[in-house]
């Protein structure tokens, strides 16, 4: 198979075609709903913008299990509007100006999207300049009135334009690297859409009643996941999200998935971790445990406020957090196959 035609790459390309900064996930949510319609899955969208699919379990009275991937991406937010540009700061989550550099971005307005140039001023001074968000602005070539007509205002969000988002495949033809802006967490969305397709095609039935959810605003506090968990009351909440590789971790970009053991908020359910490790072994791949001090996931945030009793975070291992992230091509199928093995064998009475 041509790697560009791989189901994960095709889905990633489609999902990267629309902006989805926190709070403006509606375009991506519509693409998800379109895919669910194509697969004949009934779905619902709640007040927080989360898209949900309910999968019946063999044991209807067993506790509810929820698998969730977040739809939002880290971006910029407009804080003031000047004569021919908009001043920007980073959204929470760690986006650095240097990760973007000079380049085109699109501002998601209430009516239209506006393309502008992320600018950082001149570096032709006598001293070296360290770029931070205070120096950044987006040149749009439009007046405040013209921006207002297009729905661009203070609070509008911006992300890199579609043309530079990827995915880009490079390296060893046998198992290349794949880069994109950003995998976090479109690759989780891809994985859950592929899981739903496998459930239909392979007639997979989970033991427990299950919700598969595509949630909002993870990057700004796990807000969509918390709203979902508060209403649905899952016993088990599993985030499908990537494992970054900060300095000091033992993770390798070798195509094997990652499973979180702890983050800055909590320790994850060790029995669930063991089951994911066993599921990986069953399909012929290693699952790499990770321990973090300075990050968290939807699962960690849900657990920290008491909205689920057991949590896990599982997914691809990726480099270059919050920017042009990179993973190994083989991780797409390794993550899916491991998740399918876990999904079909997990049982919680």
C-alpha positions as CSV (number, residue, x, y, z in Angstrom):
1,X,0.0,0.0,0.0
2,X,1.2,3.5,-0.8
3,X,1.8,5.0,2.6
4,X,-0.1,8.2,1.6
5,X,-3.2,5.9,1.2
6,X,-2.9,4.4,4.6
7,X,-6.2,4.9,6.5
8,X,-4.5,6.8,9.3
9,X,-2.7,9.2,6.9
10,X,-5.9,9.8,4.9
11,X,-7.8,10.5,8.1
12,X,-5.1,12.8,9.5
13,X,-4.9,14.7,6.2
14,X,-8.7,15.3,6.4
15,X,-8.7,16.3,10.0
16,X,-5.7,18.7,9.6
17,X,-7.6,20.5,6.9
18,X,-9.6,22.5,9.4
19,X,-8.5,24.7,12.4
20,X,-9.6,23.5,15.8
21,X,-8.2,25.7,18.5
22,X,-9.7,25.3,22.0
23,X,-13.2,26.6,22.0
24,X,-13.5,26.5,18.2
25,X,-13.6,22.8,17.6
26,X,-16.9,22.9,15.6
27,X,-15.3,22.4,12.2
28,X,-13.4,19.3,13.3
29,X,-16.5,18.0,15.2
30,X,-18.4,18.2,11.9
31,X,-15.8,16.2,10.1
32,X,-16.0,13.6,12.9
33,X,-19.8,13.5,12.6
34,X,-19.6,13.1,8.8
35,X,-17.3,10.0,9.3
36,X,-19.6,8.5,11.9
37,X,-22.5,9.0,9.5
38,X,-20.5,7.2,6.8
39,X,-20.0,4.3,9.2
40,X,-23.7,4.3,10.2
41,X,-22.9,5.1,13.8
42,X,-25.6,6.9,15.8
43,X,-24.1,9.8,17.6
44,X,-24.9,12.8,19.7
45,X,-23.4,16.2,20.5
46,X,-23.7,17.6,24.0
47,X,-23.7,21.2,25.2
48,X,-19.9,21.3,25.6
49,X,-19.4,20.3,22.0
50,X,-18.4,16.7,22.7
51,X,-19.4,14.2,20.1
52,X,-20.4,10.8,21.6
53,X,-21.0,7.3,20.3
54,X,-22.6,4.7,22.7
55,X,-21.6,1.1,22.2
56,X,-23.7,-1.6,23.9
57,X,-21.9,-4.1,26.1
58,X,-22.5,-7.8,26.5
59,X,-23.2,-7.0,30.2
60,X,-25.6,-4.1,30.2
61,X,-25.4,-3.7,34.0
62,X,-21.6,-3.6,34.1
63,X,-20.0,-0.2,34.9
64,X,-19.6,2.3,32.1
65,X,-16.2,2.6,30.3
66,X,-15.3,5.8,28.4
67,X,-12.6,6.2,25.8
68,X,-11.9,9.8,24.8
69,X,-9.7,11.8,22.4
70,X,-9.7,15.6,22.4
71,X,-10.4,17.5,19.3
72,X,-8.8,20.8,20.2
73,X,-5.3,21.9,19.3
74,X,-3.0,24.4,20.9
75,X,-3.0,27.8,19.3
76,X,-2.8,31.6,19.7
77,X,-5.5,34.0,21.0
78,X,-6.0,37.6,19.9
79,X,-5.7,40.0,22.9
80,X,-5.9,43.4,21.1
81,X,-6.4,44.7,17.6
82,X,-4.3,47.4,16.0
83,X,-4.4,49.3,12.7
84,X,-2.9,46.5,10.5
85,X,-2.4,43.6,12.8
86,X,-3.5,41.7,15.8
87,X,-1.5,41.2,19.0
88,X,-1.3,37.6,20.2
89,X,-0.3,35.6,23.2
90,X,0.1,31.8,23.7
91,X,-2.8,29.7,24.7
92,X,-2.2,27.7,27.9
93,X,-0.4,24.5,27.2
94,X,3.1,25.5,26.3
95,X,3.1,26.9,22.7
96,X,6.3,28.9,22.2
97,X,6.7,31.6,19.6
98,X,9.8,29.9,18.4
99,X,7.9,26.8,17.5
100,X,6.0,28.7,14.9
101,X,8.6,31.2,13.6
102,X,7.7,33.7,10.8
103,X,4.9,32.1,8.8
104,X,1.3,32.3,7.8
105,X,-1.5,31.6,10.2
106,X,-5.3,31.7,10.0
107,X,-7.4,33.5,12.5
108,X,-10.7,31.8,13.2
109,X,-13.3,34.5,13.1
110,X,-17.0,34.3,14.0
111,X,-17.9,34.5,10.3
112,X,-14.7,33.8,8.3
113,X,-11.1,32.8,8.7
114,X,-8.5,35.5,8.0
115,X,-5.0,34.6,6.8
116,X,-2.2,36.7,8.3
117,X,1.6,36.6,8.8
118,X,2.9,35.9,12.3
119,X,5.5,38.6,12.8
120,X,8.1,39.2,15.4
121,X,9.6,42.5,14.4
122,X,13.2,43.2,13.2
123,X,16.3,41.4,14.5
124,X,18.6,44.0,13.0
125,X,19.6,45.5,16.3
126,X,22.9,45.7,18.2
127,X,22.0,42.9,20.6
128,X,20.6,39.5,20.2
129,X,16.8,39.2,20.5
130,X,15.1,36.4,22.3
131,X,11.6,36.1,20.8
132,X,8.6,35.9,23.2
133,X,4.9,36.4,22.8
134,X,5.2,40.1,23.8
135,X,7.0,40.8,20.5
136,X,4.6,38.8,18.3
137,X,1.7,40.0,16.2
138,X,-0.2,38.9,13.1
139,X,-0.1,41.2,10.1
140,X,-3.4,40.9,8.3
141,X,-3.4,43.9,6.0
142,X,-6.9,44.7,7.1
143,X,-8.3,47.6,9.1
144,X,-10.1,47.0,12.5
145,X,-13.4,47.5,10.7
146,X,-12.6,45.0,8.0
147,X,-11.5,42.5,10.6
148,X,-14.8,43.1,12.5
149,X,-16.8,42.4,9.4
150,X,-15.2,39.0,9.2
151,X,-15.8,38.2,12.8
152,X,-12.3,38.7,14.1
153,X,-12.2,40.2,17.6
154,X,-10.4,40.1,20.9
155,X,-10.6,36.4,21.9
156,X,-10.5,35.0,18.4
157,X,-8.0,32.2,18.0
158,X,-5.4,31.4,15.4
159,X,-3.4,28.4,14.1
160,X,-1.0,27.7,11.2
161,X,-2.6,27.5,7.8
162,X,-3.6,24.2,6.3
163,X,-0.9,24.2,3.6
164,X,1.9,23.7,6.2
165,X,0.1,21.3,8.6
166,X,1.0,18.0,6.9
167,X,1.2,15.2,7.4
168,X,4.7,14.8,6.0
169,X,6.2,11.4,5.5
170,X,10.0,11.1,5.4
171,X,13.0,8.9,6.2
172,X,13.4,5.1,5.9
173,X,10.9,3.8,3.3
174,X,10.4,0.6,5.4
175,X,9.2,2.5,8.5
176,X,9.4,6.3,7.9
177,X,8.8,9.1,10.3
178,X,5.6,11.2,10.0
179,X,5.3,14.8,11.1
180,X,2.4,17.1,11.4
181,X,1.0,20.2,13.1
182,X,-0.1,18.8,15.5
183,X,-0.7,15.1,16.3
184,X,-2.0,16.4,19.7
185,X,-4.6,15.0,19.6
186,X,-5.8,14.5,16.0
187,X,-4.0,11.1,16.1
188,X,-6.2,10.1,19.1
189,X,-9.3,11.1,17.1
190,X,-8.0,9.1,14.1
191,X,-7.4,6.0,16.4
192,X,-10.9,6.1,17.8
193,X,-12.5,6.6,14.4
194,X,-10.6,3.6,13.2
195,X,-11.6,1.6,16.3
196,X,-15.3,2.4,15.6
197,X,-14.8,1.2,12.0
198,X,-13.3,-2.0,13.3
199,X,-16.1,-2.6,15.7
200,X,-18.6,-2.4,12.8
201,X,-16.6,-4.5,10.3
202,X,-15.3,-7.1,12.7
203,X,-18.4,-7.2,14.8
204,X,-16.5,-6.5,18.0
205,X,-18.5,-6.4,21.2
206,X,-17.1,-5.0,24.5
207,X,-18.1,-6.6,27.8
208,X,-19.1,-3.2,29.4
209,X,-21.4,-0.5,28.1
210,X,-19.0,1.9,26.4
211,X,-18.9,5.6,25.3
212,X,-16.4,6.6,22.6
213,X,-16.1,10.3,22.8
214,X,-14.4,13.2,20.9
215,X,-14.1,15.9,23.5
216,X,-13.4,19.6,23.6
217,X,-11.0,22.0,25.3
218,X,-8.4,19.6,26.7
219,X,-5.6,22.1,26.3
220,X,-7.3,24.6,28.6
221,X,-8.2,22.3,31.5
222,X,-9.9,19.2,30.2
223,X,-13.2,21.0,30.2
224,X,-15.1,18.9,27.7
225,X,-14.0,15.6,29.3
226,X,-15.0,16.9,32.8
227,X,-18.4,17.9,31.5
228,X,-18.9,14.5,29.9
229,X,-17.7,12.6,32.9
230,X,-19.8,14.6,35.3
231,X,-23.0,13.8,33.3
232,X,-22.3,10.2,32.3
233,X,-20.4,9.0,35.4
234,X,-18.0,6.5,33.9
235,X,-16.3,4.1,36.2
236,X,-13.3,3.8,33.9
237,X,-12.1,6.8,31.8
238,X,-9.3,6.2,29.2
239,X,-7.8,9.0,27.3
240,X,-6.4,8.2,23.9
241,X,-3.6,10.7,23.6
242,X,0.1,10.8,22.7
243,X,3.1,10.2,24.9
244,X,5.6,13.1,24.6
245,X,9.4,12.5,25.0
246,X,10.7,15.2,27.4
247,X,14.4,15.0,28.5
248,X,15.0,12.2,31.0
249,X,12.3,9.8,29.8
250,X,13.2,6.3,28.5
251,X,10.6,6.5,25.6
252,X,11.8,5.6,22.1
253,X,10.4,6.7,18.8
254,X,10.4,3.1,17.6
255,X,6.8,2.6,16.6
256,X,5.6,1.1,19.9
257,X,2.8,2.8,21.8
258,X,3.0,4.5,25.1
259,X,1.0,4.2,28.4
260,X,1.1,6.8,31.1
261,X,2.0,5.6,34.6
262,X,1.9,9.1,36.3
263,X,1.6,12.8,35.5
264,X,1.7,16.0,37.5
265,X,-1.8,15.4,38.9
266,X,-2.0,11.7,39.7
267,X,-0.7,8.1,39.4
268,X,-2.8,6.1,36.8
269,X,-4.5,2.8,37.5
270,X,-1.7,0.3,37.6
271,X,-4.0,-2.7,36.8
272,X,-5.2,-1.0,33.7
273,X,-1.6,-0.3,32.7
274,X,-0.8,-4.0,33.1
275,X,-3.7,-4.9,30.9
276,X,-2.5,-2.6,28.2
277,X,1.0,-4.1,28.4
278,X,-0.6,-7.6,28.0
279,X,-2.7,-6.4,25.1
280,X,0.4,-5.1,23.3
281,X,2.2,-8.4,23.9
282,X,-0.8,-10.2,22.5
283,X,-0.6,-8.3,19.2
284,X,3.2,-8.5,19.0
285,X,4.2,-5.0,20.1
286,X,5.8,-3.5,23.2
287,X,3.9,-0.8,25.1
288,X,6.2,1.7,26.7
289,X,5.3,3.1,30.2
290,X,6.0,6.8,30.8
291,X,6.1,8.9,34.0
292,X,5.7,12.7,33.7
293,X,6.2,15.6,36.1
294,X,5.0,18.5,34.0
295,X,2.0,17.4,31.9
296,X,-1.4,15.9,32.3
297,X,-4.2,14.4,30.1
298,X,-8.0,14.4,30.1
299,X,-7.9,11.2,32.1
300,X,-5.6,12.8,34.8
301,X,-7.8,15.9,35.0
302,X,-11.0,13.8,35.2
303,X,-9.5,11.7,38.0
304,X,-8.1,14.7,39.9
305,X,-11.6,16.1,40.4
306,X,-13.2,12.8,41.3
307,X,-15.2,12.2,38.1
308,X,-14.0,8.6,37.5
309,X,-12.6,5.9,39.7
310,X,-10.1,4.3,37.3
311,X,-8.2,6.1,34.6
312,X,-5.5,5.4,31.9
313,X,-3.9,7.4,29.1
314,X,-2.7,5.4,26.1
315,X,-1.5,6.2,22.5
316,X,1.3,7.0,20.2
317,X,4.8,8.1,21.2
318,X,5.7,11.4,19.7
319,X,8.6,13.9,19.6
320,X,8.5,17.7,19.4
321,X,5.7,18.5,21.7
322,X,3.3,21.3,20.7
323,X,4.6,22.1,17.3
324,X,5.6,20.0,14.3
325,X,5.3,16.8,16.1
326,X,6.8,13.5,14.8
327,X,6.1,9.8,15.2
328,X,7.0,6.5,13.6
329,X,4.7,5.4,10.8
330,X,4.3,1.9,12.3
331,X,2.8,3.4,15.5
332,X,-0.5,4.0,13.8
333,X,-1.4,0.3,13.5
334,X,0.4,-0.7,16.7
335,X,-1.7,1.7,18.7
336,X,-4.9,0.5,17.0
337,X,-4.2,-3.2,17.3
338,X,-3.3,-2.9,21.0
339,X,-6.4,-0.8,21.7
340,X,-8.6,-3.4,19.9
341,X,-7.1,-6.2,22.0
342,X,-7.7,-4.2,25.2
343,X,-11.2,-3.2,24.1
344,X,-12.3,-6.8,23.4
345,X,-10.8,-8.3,26.5
346,X,-11.3,-5.7,29.2
347,X,-14.0,-6.6,31.7
348,X,-15.0,-4.7,34.8
349,X,-17.8,-6.1,37.0
